Amino acid sequence: MTTTIDSAQRLHLVFGGELESLDGVNFRDLKDLDIVGIFPDYASAQTAWKAKAQSTVDSAQTRYFIVHLHRLLEP
């Protein structure tokens, strides 16, 4: 069975949470991860990421990330 992926669709996941330390990317509590959403392109994911990152500017250990889901889906 062959899976085909629409090359025009570039899904991106935005998520974040509180890190154990500023030196790594280990989250303090995985149950408290904030899943912002899945977005159809990088521009909209970046807009969501920026809004969440700016809203947590007072928490130095809280970080948000963009994951390129479309890269994980390519065979």
MOPAC internal coordinates of N, CA, C and O (Angstrom, degrees):
PM7 1SCF
backbone

  N    0.0000 0     0.00 0     0.00 0    0    0    0
  C    1.4466 1     0.00 0     0.00 0    1    0    0
  C    1.5266 1   109.07 1     0.00 0    2    1    0
  O    1.2310 1   120.32 1   -50.37 1    3    2    1
  N    1.3062 1   117.00 1   129.63 1    3    2    1
  C    1.4528 1   122.75 1  -178.29 1    5    3    2
  C    1.5176 1   109.80 1  -105.85 1    6    5    3
  O    1.2310 1   121.06 1   -45.05 1    7    6    5
  N    1.3259 1   115.58 1   134.95 1    7    6    5
  C    1.4581 1   121.43 1   177.56 1    9    7    6
  C    1.5147 1   108.34 1  -103.99 1   10    9    7
  O    1.2310 1   120.70 1   -51.01 1   11   10    9
  N    1.3202 1   116.26 1   128.99 1   11   10    9
  C    1.4555 1   119.91 1   175.15 1   13   11   10
  C    1.5217 1   108.77 1  -110.24 1   14   13   11
  O    1.2310 1   121.18 1   -37.88 1   15   14   13
  N    1.3062 1   115.35 1   142.12 1   15   14   13
  C    1.4629 1   121.25 1  -177.93 1   17   15   14
  C    1.5148 1   108.17 1  -120.00 1   18   17   15
  O    1.2310 1   120.84 1   -48.65 1   19   18   17
  N    1.3086 1   116.00 1   131.35 1   19   18   17
  C    1.4514 1   121.57 1   178.00 1   21   19   18
  C    1.5283 1   108.75 1   -65.20 1   22   21   19
  O    1.2310 1   120.59 1   -67.12 1   23   22   21
  N    1.3311 1   116.49 1   112.88 1   23   22   21
  C    1.4602 1   120.19 1  -175.63 1   25   23   22
  C    1.5313 1   112.87 1   -67.37 1   26   25   23
  O    1.2310 1   119.96 1   163.30 1   27   26   25
  N    1.3269 1   117.68 1   -16.70 1   27   26   25
  C    1.4637 1   120.43 1   178.76 1   29   27   26
  C    1.5289 1   111.62 1   -80.43 1   30   29   27
  O    1.2310 1   120.52 1   164.57 1   31   30   29
  N    1.3188 1   116.61 1   -15.43 1   31   30   29
  C    1.4635 1   120.65 1  -178.11 1   33   31   30
  C    1.5272 1   109.13 1   -93.67 1   34   33   31
  O    1.2310 1   120.11 1   -63.47 1   35   34   33
  N    1.3039 1   117.39 1   116.53 1   35   34   33
  C    1.4638 1   123.13 1  -177.34 1   37   35   34
  C    1.5315 1   109.36 1  -120.31 1   38   37   35
  O    1.2310 1   120.44 1   -96.76 1   39   38   37
  N    1.3229 1   116.76 1    83.24 1   39   38   37
  C    1.4639 1   121.32 1  -176.16 1   41   39   38
  C    1.5207 1   111.66 1   -72.88 1   42   41   39
  O    1.2310 1   121.10 1   -40.08 1   43   42   41
  N    1.3443 1   115.50 1   139.92 1   43   42   41
  C    1.4616 1   122.97 1   178.74 1   45   43   42
  C    1.5230 1   109.02 1  -134.34 1   46   45   43
  O    1.2310 1   120.82 1   -43.50 1   47   46   45
  N    1.3285 1   116.03 1   136.50 1   47   46   45
  C    1.4576 1   123.32 1   177.85 1   49   47   46
  C    1.5274 1   108.72 1  -104.58 1   50   49   47
  O    1.2310 1   120.57 1   -46.41 1   51   50   49
  N    1.3272 1   116.51 1   133.59 1   51   50   49
  C    1.4640 1   121.76 1   175.22 1   53   51   50
  C    1.5281 1   107.10 1  -115.50 1   54   53   51
  O    1.2310 1   120.99 1   -54.95 1   55   54   53
  N    1.3330 1   115.70 1   125.05 1   55   54   53
  C    1.4625 1   120.90 1   178.67 1   57   55   54
  C    1.5177 1   109.41 1  -151.33 1   58   57   55
  O    1.2310 1   120.96 1   -12.77 1   59   58   57
  N    1.3224 1   115.76 1   167.23 1   59   58   57
  C    1.4565 1   119.27 1   178.99 1   61   59   58
  C    1.5061 1   111.65 1  -172.39 1   62   61   59
  O    1.2310 1   121.81 1     2.55 1   63   62   61
  N    1.3072 1   114.13 1  -177.45 1   63   62   61
  C    1.4477 1   120.68 1  -179.91 1   65   63   62
  C    1.5193 1   110.46 1   171.39 1   66   65   63
  O    1.2310 1   121.31 1     4.95 1   67   66   65
  N    1.3135 1   115.11 1  -175.05 1   67   66   65
  C    1.4595 1   121.21 1  -178.52 1   69   67   66
  C    1.5271 1   110.15 1   -84.03 1   70   69   67
  O    1.2310 1   120.82 1   -51.09 1   71   70   69
  N    1.3278 1   116.03 1   128.91 1   71   70   69
  C    1.4587 1   121.73 1   179.82 1   73   71   70
  C    1.5216 1   110.85 1   -87.04 1   74   73   71
  O    1.2310 1   121.21 1   -25.67 1   75   74   73
  N    1.3492 1   115.30 1   154.33 1   75   74   73
  C    1.4678 1   119.98 1   175.79 1   77   75   74
  C    1.5210 1   110.74 1   -67.15 1   78   77   75
  O    1.2310 1   120.42 1   140.61 1   79   78   77
  N    1.3337 1   116.80 1   -39.39 1   79   78   77
  C    1.4624 1   120.92 1   177.64 1   81   79   78
  C    1.5193 1   108.35 1  -150.76 1   82   81   79
  O    1.2310 1   120.82 1   -16.69 1   83   82   81
  N    1.3114 1   116.04 1   163.31 1   83   82   81
  C    1.4594 1   121.16 1  -179.52 1   85   83   82
  C    1.5269 1   112.14 1   -76.73 1   86   85   83
  O    1.2310 1   120.23 1   171.36 1   87   86   85
  N    1.3291 1   117.16 1    -8.64 1   87   86   85
  C    1.4547 1   121.73 1  -177.52 1   89   87   86
  C    1.5245 1   114.25 1   -86.11 1   90   89   87
  O    1.2310 1   119.46 1   172.42 1   91   90   89
  N    1.3198 1   118.63 1    -7.58 1   91   90   89
  C    1.4575 1   120.60 1  -176.15 1   93   91   90
  C    1.5103 1   112.12 1  -146.49 1   94   93   91
  O    1.2310 1   121.18 1    12.70 1   95   94   93
  N    1.3131 1   115.35 1  -167.30 1   95   94   93
  C    1.4663 1   120.53 1   179.08 1   97   95   94
  C    1.5301 1   111.10 1  -125.66 1   98   97   95
  O    1.2310 1   120.59 1  -145.84 1   99   98   97
  N    1.3280 1   116.49 1    34.16 1   99   98   97
  C    1.4621 1   121.08 1   173.71 1  101   99   98
  C    1.5161 1   108.52 1   -89.13 1  102  101   99
  O    1.2310 1   121.11 1   -54.47 1  103  102  101
  N    1.3340 1   115.48 1   125.53 1  103  102  101
  C    1.4568 1   120.07 1  -178.62 1  105  103  102
  C    1.5254 1   110.82 1   -81.05 1  106  105  103
  O    1.2310 1   121.18 1   -35.70 1  107  106  105
  N    1.3232 1   115.34 1   144.30 1  107  106  105
  C    1.4631 1   121.57 1  -179.12 1  109  107  106
  C    1.5303 1   110.98 1   -62.24 1  110  109  107
  O    1.2310 1   119.83 1   134.57 1  111  110  109
  N    1.3271 1   117.93 1   -45.43 1  111  110  109
  C    1.4631 1   121.64 1  -178.82 1  113  111  110
  C    1.5368 1   108.63 1  -145.24 1  114  113  111
  O    1.2310 1   120.61 1   -68.80 1  115  114  113
  N    1.3234 1   116.44 1   111.20 1  115  114  113
  C    1.4646 1   120.57 1  -177.36 1  117  115  114
  C    1.5215 1   112.83 1   -63.16 1  118  117  115
  O    1.2310 1   120.06 1   154.66 1  119  118  117
  N    1.3352 1   117.50 1   -25.34 1  119  118  117
  C    1.4692 1   120.28 1   178.15 1  121  119  118
  C    1.5254 1   111.73 1   -68.04 1  122  121  119
  O    1.2310 1   120.42 1   159.50 1  123  122  121
  N    1.3271 1   116.80 1   -20.50 1  123  122  121
  C    1.4605 1   121.01 1  -177.68 1  125  123  122
  C    1.5296 1   113.68 1   -98.92 1  126  125  123
  O    1.2310 1   120.02 1  -167.96 1  127  126  125
  N    1.3400 1   117.57 1    12.04 1  127  126  125
  C    1.4628 1   119.66 1   177.78 1  129  127  126
  C    1.5259 1   109.92 1   -61.00 1  130  129  127
  O    1.2310 1   121.12 1   -40.15 1  131  130  129
  N    1.3078 1   115.45 1   139.85 1  131  130  129
  C    1.4580 1   122.43 1   178.28 1  133  131  130
  C    1.5270 1   108.06 1  -100.64 1  134  133  131
  O    1.2310 1   120.52 1   -73.22 1  135  134  133
  N    1.3286 1   116.61 1   106.78 1  135  134  133
  C    1.4631 1   121.49 1   176.98 1  137  135  134
  C    1.5236 1   106.42 1   -89.03 1  138  137  135
  O    1.2310 1   120.80 1   -73.93 1  139  138  137
  N    1.3221 1   116.07 1   106.07 1  139  138  137
  C    1.4606 1   121.21 1  -177.29 1  141  139  138
  C    1.5235 1   109.91 1   -72.89 1  142  141  139
  O    1.2310 1   120.57 1   135.11 1  143  142  141
  N    1.3324 1   116.51 1   -44.89 1  143  142  141
  C    1.4591 1   119.47 1   177.41 1  145  143  142
  C    1.5118 1   113.20 1   156.41 1  146  145  143
  O    1.2310 1   121.62 1    -1.82 1  147  146  145
  N    1.3259 1   114.50 1   178.18 1  147  146  145
  C    1.4618 1   122.93 1   175.87 1  149  147  146
  C    1.5163 1   106.72 1  -111.65 1  150  149  147
  O    1.2310 1   121.15 1   -47.87 1  151  150  149
  N    1.3361 1   115.41 1   132.13 1  151  150  149
  C    1.4588 1   121.31 1  -173.03 1  153  151  150
  C    1.5262 1   110.53 1  -121.86 1  154  153  151
  O    1.2310 1   120.27 1   -29.63 1  155  154  153
  N    1.3368 1   117.10 1   150.37 1  155  154  153
  C    1.4661 1   121.01 1  -173.07 1  157  155  154
  C    1.5268 1   114.69 1   -78.37 1  158  157  155
  O    1.2310 1   119.95 1   168.52 1  159  158  157
  N    1.3277 1   117.69 1   -11.48 1  159  158  157
  C    1.4614 1   120.10 1  -179.97 1  161  159  158
  C    1.5268 1   109.17 1  -155.69 1  162  161  159
  O    1.2310 1   121.16 1   -14.19 1  163  162  161
  N    1.3249 1   115.38 1   165.81 1  163  162  161
  C    1.4569 1   120.41 1  -176.42 1  165  163  162
  C    1.5300 1   112.10 1   -65.68 1  166  165  163
  O    1.2310 1   120.46 1   141.72 1  167  166  165
  N    1.3186 1   116.73 1   -38.28 1  167  166  165
  C    1.4708 1   120.04 1  -177.44 1  169  167  166
  C    1.5272 1   111.78 1   -60.00 1  170  169  167
  O    1.2310 1   120.12 1   134.21 1  171  170  169
  N    1.3238 1   117.37 1   -45.79 1  171  170  169
  C    1.4684 1   119.33 1   179.51 1  173  171  170
  C    1.5240 1   111.37 1   -70.54 1  174  173  171
  O    1.2310 1   120.12 1   146.13 1  175  174  173
  N    1.3346 1   117.37 1   -33.87 1  175  174  173
  C    1.4629 1   120.29 1   176.13 1  177  175  174
  C    1.5214 1   110.37 1   -65.39 1  178  177  175
  O    1.2310 1   120.49 1   139.29 1  179  178  177
  N    1.3179 1   116.68 1   -40.71 1  179  178  177
  C    1.4605 1   120.68 1   179.99 1  181  179  178
  C    1.5305 1   111.27 1   -65.95 1  182  181  179
  O    1.2310 1   120.32 1   142.82 1  183  182  181
  N    1.3141 1   117.00 1   -37.18 1  183  182  181
  C    1.4676 1   120.85 1   177.48 1  185  183  182
  C    1.5286 1   109.95 1   -63.15 1  186  185  183
  O    1.2310 1   120.25 1   135.41 1  187  186  185
  N    1.3377 1   117.12 1   -44.59 1  187  186  185
  C    1.4658 1   121.23 1   178.75 1  189  187  186
  C    1.5226 1   110.85 1   -66.08 1  190  189  187
  O    1.2310 1   120.59 1   137.24 1  191  190  189
  N    1.3361 1   116.48 1   -42.76 1  191  190  189
  C    1.4652 1   121.46 1   178.80 1  193  191  190
  C    1.5330 1   110.47 1   -59.65 1  194  193  191
  O    1.2310 1   120.79 1   133.61 1  195  194  193
  N    1.3161 1   116.10 1   -46.39 1  195  194  193
  C    1.4648 1   120.74 1  -177.72 1  197  195  194
  C    1.5266 1   111.13 1   -62.73 1  198  197  195
  O    1.2310 1   120.23 1   138.09 1  199  198  197
  N    1.3112 1   117.17 1   -41.91 1  199  198  197
  C    1.4664 1   120.86 1   179.32 1  201  199  198
  C    1.5243 1   111.00 1   -63.01 1  202  201  199
  O    1.2310 1   120.21 1   135.68 1  203  202  201
  N    1.3403 1   117.21 1   -44.32 1  203  202  201
  C    1.4699 1   119.90 1   179.86 1  205  203  202
  C    1.5253 1   110.99 1   -68.75 1  206  205  203
  O    1.2310 1   120.29 1   138.74 1  207  206  205
  N    1.3183 1   117.06 1   -41.26 1  207  206  205
  C    1.4610 1   120.54 1  -179.77 1  209  207  206
  C    1.5268 1   110.39 1   -63.12 1  210  209  207
  O    1.2310 1   120.11 1   138.06 1  211  210  209
  N    1.3231 1   117.39 1   -41.94 1  211  210  209
  C    1.4649 1   120.36 1   179.66 1  213  211  210
  C    1.5227 1   111.86 1   -69.45 1  214  213  211
  O    1.2310 1   120.11 1   149.46 1  215  214  213
  N    1.3286 1   117.39 1   -30.54 1  215  214  213
  C    1.4659 1   119.47 1  -179.74 1  217  215  214
  C    1.5245 1   111.97 1   -73.84 1  218  217  215
  O    1.2310 1   119.99 1   164.22 1  219  218  217
  N    1.3357 1   117.62 1   -15.78 1  219  218  217
  C    1.4702 1   120.88 1   179.85 1  221  219  218
  C    1.5223 1   111.15 1  -114.17 1  222  221  219
  O    1.2310 1   120.02 1  -156.49 1  223  222  221
  N    1.3171 1   117.56 1    23.51 1  223  222  221
  C    1.4665 1   122.05 1  -176.12 1  225  223  222
  C    1.5322 1   111.90 1   -59.86 1  226  225  223
  O    1.2310 1   118.98 1   153.06 1  227  226  225
  N    1.3095 1   119.54 1   -26.94 1  227  226  225
  C    1.4623 1   122.42 1  -179.47 1  229  227  226
  C    1.5303 1   113.06 1   -79.14 1  230  229  227
  O    1.2310 1   120.24 1   169.52 1  231  230  229
  N    1.3296 1   117.15 1   -10.48 1  231  230  229
  C    1.4620 1   121.61 1   178.49 1  233  231  230
  C    1.5258 1   108.29 1  -107.83 1  234  233  231
  O    1.2310 1   120.64 1   -82.89 1  235  234  233
  N    1.3237 1   116.38 1    97.11 1  235  234  233
  C    1.4635 1   121.38 1  -174.17 1  237  235  234
  C    1.5270 1   113.01 1   -61.20 1  238  237  235
  O    1.2310 1   119.86 1   153.65 1  239  238  237
  N    1.3154 1   117.86 1   -26.35 1  239  238  237
  C    1.4606 1   120.34 1  -176.69 1  241  239  238
  C    1.5245 1   113.26 1   -93.23 1  242  241  239
  O    1.2310 1   119.77 1  -177.83 1  243  242  241
  N    1.3154 1   118.05 1     2.17 1  243  242  241
  C    1.4564 1   120.90 1   177.59 1  245  243  242
  C    1.5152 1   109.00 1   -94.95 1  246  245  243
  O    1.2310 1   120.92 1   -53.40 1  247  246  245
  N    1.3406 1   115.84 1   126.60 1  247  246  245
  C    1.4615 1   121.55 1  -178.48 1  249  247  246
  C    1.5253 1   109.66 1  -131.12 1  250  249  247
  O    1.2310 1   121.51 1   -32.25 1  251  250  249
  N    1.3233 1   114.73 1   147.75 1  251  250  249
  C    1.4598 1   122.26 1   174.66 1  253  251  250
  C    1.5233 1   109.06 1  -120.10 1  254  253  251
  O    1.2310 1   121.17 1   -32.09 1  255  254  253
  N    1.3276 1   115.36 1   147.91 1  255  254  253
  C    1.4552 1   122.13 1  -174.74 1  257  255  254
  C    1.5228 1   110.66 1  -132.42 1  258  257  255
  O    1.2310 1   121.29 1   -25.09 1  259  258  257
  N    1.3319 1   115.14 1   154.91 1  259  258  257
  C    1.4639 1   122.27 1   171.54 1  261  259  258
  C    1.5198 1   107.26 1  -112.88 1  262  261  259
  O    1.2310 1   120.75 1   -54.66 1  263  262  261
  N    1.3304 1   116.17 1   125.34 1  263  262  261
  C    1.4680 1   121.94 1   177.47 1  265  263  262
  C    1.5234 1   107.93 1  -108.75 1  266  265  263
  O    1.2310 1   120.71 1   -50.53 1  267  266  265
  N    1.3158 1   116.24 1   129.47 1  267  266  265
  C    1.4662 1   122.19 1   178.89 1  269  267  266
  C    1.5323 1   108.92 1   -82.43 1  270  269  267
  O    1.2310 1   120.67 1   -93.29 1  271  270  269
  N    1.3356 1   116.33 1    86.71 1  271  270  269
  C    1.4636 1   120.52 1  -177.31 1  273  271  270
  C    1.5277 1   112.03 1   -62.04 1  274  273  271
  O    1.2310 1   120.10 1   146.65 1  275  274  273
  N    1.3200 1   117.41 1   -33.35 1  275  274  273
  C    1.4551 1   119.87 1  -177.91 1  277  275  274
  C    1.5280 1   111.53 1   -61.49 1  278  277  275
  O    1.2310 1   119.91 1   151.36 1  279  278  277
  N    1.3043 1   117.78 1   -28.64 1  279  278  277
  C    1.4793 1   120.73 1   177.28 1  281  279  278
  C    1.5189 1   111.37 1   -71.47 1  282  281  279
  O    1.2310 1   120.50 1   148.59 1  283  282  281
  N    1.3201 1   116.64 1   -31.41 1  283  282  281
  C    1.4724 1   120.34 1   179.09 1  285  283  282
  C    1.5285 1   111.19 1   -76.41 1  286  285  283
  O    1.2310 1   120.22 1   156.05 1  287  286  285
  N    1.3126 1   117.18 1   -23.95 1  287  286  285
  C    1.4616 1   121.60 1  -177.30 1  289  287  286
  C    1.5133 1   113.24 1   -87.13 1  290  289  287
  O    1.2310 1   119.87 1   162.74 1  291  290  289
  N    1.3326 1   117.86 1   -17.26 1  291  290  289
  C    1.4625 1   120.36 1  -178.05 1  293  291  290
  C    1.5171 1   109.25 1   -72.00 1  294  293  291
  O    1.2310 1   120.89 1   -46.75 1  295  294  293
  N    1.3370 1   115.91 1   133.25 1  295  294  293
  C    1.4784 1   119.11 1  -179.71 1  297  295  294
  C    1.5236 1   112.37 1   -70.18 1  298  297  295
  O    1.2310 1   120.10 1   180.00 1  299  298  297

